[in-house]
C-alpha cells in the first residue's frame, strides 16, 4: 500500500527545496547590530609640563577586572533595581573592560606626568601598577530619566615591594539628555572621561606623597 503525504507536508518540502536551489533561507536573518565606541578624545591644551612636576616612574595600567554581565560588550540598562537588561540591536565595539582600559591609557599618556605609561602587554619594567575592578557600567532609570552609572574600585601597587599604596571606590553618575541610544552612548563617554579625570588627580596625589 502506498502512503500518501498530506498536502501541507508536500508544501513544506517544496518550499525547502526551492530555498536550497535559489540560495534563500526560509528562516529569518539575524538582526544586524549597530556597534558603538566613545567619541575621540579632545586634545588637551598645549601646556608645557615642568620637569620638577614630572614623576620619575613608569606606571602600568592593567585592564579592569569585571564579572558578567559587565565583562561583555552589551550596552547595559537596569530598568529596575537588581535587574540587568541590554539595549536591543546595539553593542560596544569591544568588551567593556577593554574599552575602558584603552581610554585610560590614552588619557594618562596625554597628561605627560610620568616617565612612561604602559599596559600589561608591555615588557617594560614598571614601578607602579594601577589595578581596578569594574562594579558598574550601565544606564539606570531614575524617576523616568536615564542616568549612566560607572563604578570602579582602584588600587595603586608598588611593584617592587608588592605593597598597596592606596585604594578607592569611584562612582560617577551622569544624566542623559534623552532616551535615544545615541544620547545614552554619548553620556557613557562623558561619564567615563569624568571618572578618568578624577582617577588621574587621585593617582598623582598619592604617587607624589610616596
C-alpha positions in Angstrom: 0.0 0.0 0.0 1.4 3.4 -1.0 1.4 6.1 1.7 0.1 9.5 0.7 1.8 12.6 2.3 -0.6 15.3 3.5 -0.8 18.3 1.3 0.7 20.6 4.0 3.8 18.3 4.3 4.2 18.4 0.5 4.0 22.2 0.5 6.7 22.4 3.2 9.1 20.1 1.4 8.6 22.0 -1.9 9.4 25.3 -0.1 12.6 23.9 1.5 13.7 22.5 -1.9 13.1 25.8 -3.6 15.1 27.6 -0.9 18.1 25.3 -1.3 18.0 25.8 -5.1 17.8 29.6 -5.0 20.2 30.0 -2.1 17.5 31.7 0.0 16.6 30.7 3.5 13.1 30.3 4.9 14.4 31.2 8.3 14.6 34.9 9.4 18.0 36.6 9.0 19.8 37.6 12.2 19.4 41.2 13.2 22.4 43.4 12.3 23.8 45.1 15.4 25.0 48.7 15.5 28.4 49.0 17.0 29.4 52.0 19.2 32.5 53.4 20.8 33.4 56.5 22.7 33.9 59.8 20.9 37.6 60.7 20.1 39.5 62.3 22.9 39.7 66.1 22.6 43.3 67.4 22.6 44.5 68.8 25.9 45.6 72.5 26.0 49.3 72.8 24.9 50.8 73.4 28.3 54.5 72.7 28.9 54.9 70.2 31.8 57.6 71.5 34.2 60.4 68.9 34.7 60.1 69.2 38.5 56.4 68.2 38.4 57.0 65.1 36.4 57.1 61.8 38.4 60.2 59.7 37.5 58.2 56.4 37.5 56.8 54.1 34.9 53.1 53.5 35.5 51.4 50.3 34.3 47.6 50.3 33.8 46.0 46.9 34.0 42.8 46.1 32.2 39.9 46.3 34.7 38.6 43.0 36.0 34.8 42.5 35.8 32.3 39.8 36.1 29.3 39.1 33.9 27.4 40.9 32.5 29.9 43.9 32.9 32.6 41.9 31.3 30.7 41.6 27.9 30.1 44.0 25.0 26.4 44.6 25.6 25.2 48.2 26.3 23.5 47.5 29.6 20.5 49.1 31.2 18.9 48.5 34.6 15.1 49.0 34.2 14.7 48.1 37.9 17.0 47.6 40.9 18.9 44.3 40.7 17.7 43.7 37.1 20.1 43.8 34.1 19.0 44.1 30.6 20.6 45.1 27.3 19.7 47.6 24.6 18.5 45.6 21.6 20.3 45.7 18.3 23.4 47.6 19.6 26.7 46.7 21.4 30.1 48.2 22.2 32.9 47.8 19.8 34.9 45.8 22.4 34.2 44.2 25.7 33.6 46.9 28.3 36.9 46.4 30.3 38.9 46.7 27.1 37.0 49.8 26.0 37.6 51.4 29.4 41.3 50.4 29.6 42.0 51.9 26.1 40.5 55.2 27.2 42.5 55.1 30.5 45.8 54.6 28.6 45.1 57.3 26.1 44.2 59.9 28.8 47.0 59.0 31.2 49.5 59.3 28.4 48.1 62.7 27.3 48.9 64.1 30.7 52.7 63.6 30.3 53.2 63.5 34.0 55.1 60.1 34.2 58.2 58.8 32.6 56.0 56.3 30.8 52.6 54.8 30.9 52.4 51.2 29.7 49.8 48.4 29.7 50.1 44.8 30.8 51.3 43.7 27.4 54.4 45.7 27.6 57.6 44.0 28.7 59.0 47.3 30.1 59.6 47.1 33.9 57.2 49.3 35.8 57.3 50.9 39.2 53.7 51.4 40.0 50.7 49.2 39.0 47.2 50.5 38.8 44.6 47.7 39.1 40.9 48.0 39.1 37.6 46.2 39.3 34.5 47.3 37.5 31.5 47.5 39.7 29.0 49.4 37.5 28.8 50.4 33.8 25.1 50.8 32.9 22.2 53.1 32.4 19.7 53.2 35.2 16.2 54.6 35.2 15.6 57.2 37.9 12.1 58.8 38.1 11.6 58.2 34.3 15.1 59.6 33.3 18.2 57.7 32.2 21.3 58.1 34.4 24.6 56.5 33.4 26.4 55.0 36.4 30.1 53.9 36.3 31.7 52.3 39.4 35.4 51.4 39.6 37.4 50.1 42.6 41.1 51.1 42.2 44.4 50.1 43.8 47.8 51.6 43.4 50.5 49.0 44.0 54.3 49.4 44.4 55.5 46.6 42.2 59.0 46.2 43.8 57.5 45.8 47.3 54.2 44.3 46.3 52.6 46.9 48.6 49.2 48.6 48.2 49.8 52.3 48.3 46.2 53.5 48.1 42.7 52.2 47.3 39.5 53.9 46.5 36.0 53.2 45.1 35.0 55.7 42.4 31.4 56.2 41.2 30.2 58.6 38.6 26.5 59.3 37.8 25.8 61.3 34.6 22.2 62.0 33.5 21.4 61.5 29.8 19.7 64.3 27.7 17.1 61.8 26.3 16.3 58.2 25.8 17.8 57.7 22.3 20.7 55.2 22.2 22.9 57.8 20.6 22.4 60.1 23.6 22.9 57.2 26.0 26.3 56.3 24.3 27.4 60.0 24.4 26.6 60.1 28.1 28.7 56.9 28.7 31.6 58.8 27.1 31.2 61.9 29.3 30.8 59.8 32.4 33.9 57.8 31.5 36.0 60.9 30.9 34.8 62.4 34.2 35.8 59.2 36.0 39.3 59.2 34.4 39.8 62.9 35.3 39.1 62.1 39.0 41.3 59.0 38.8 44.3 60.9 37.3 44.1 63.6 40.1 43.9 60.9 42.7 46.8 58.9 41.3 49.0 62.0 41.0 48.2 62.9 44.6 49.1 59.6 46.1 52.1 59.0 43.9 53.5 62.4 44.8 53.2 61.6 48.5 55.1 58.3 48.3 
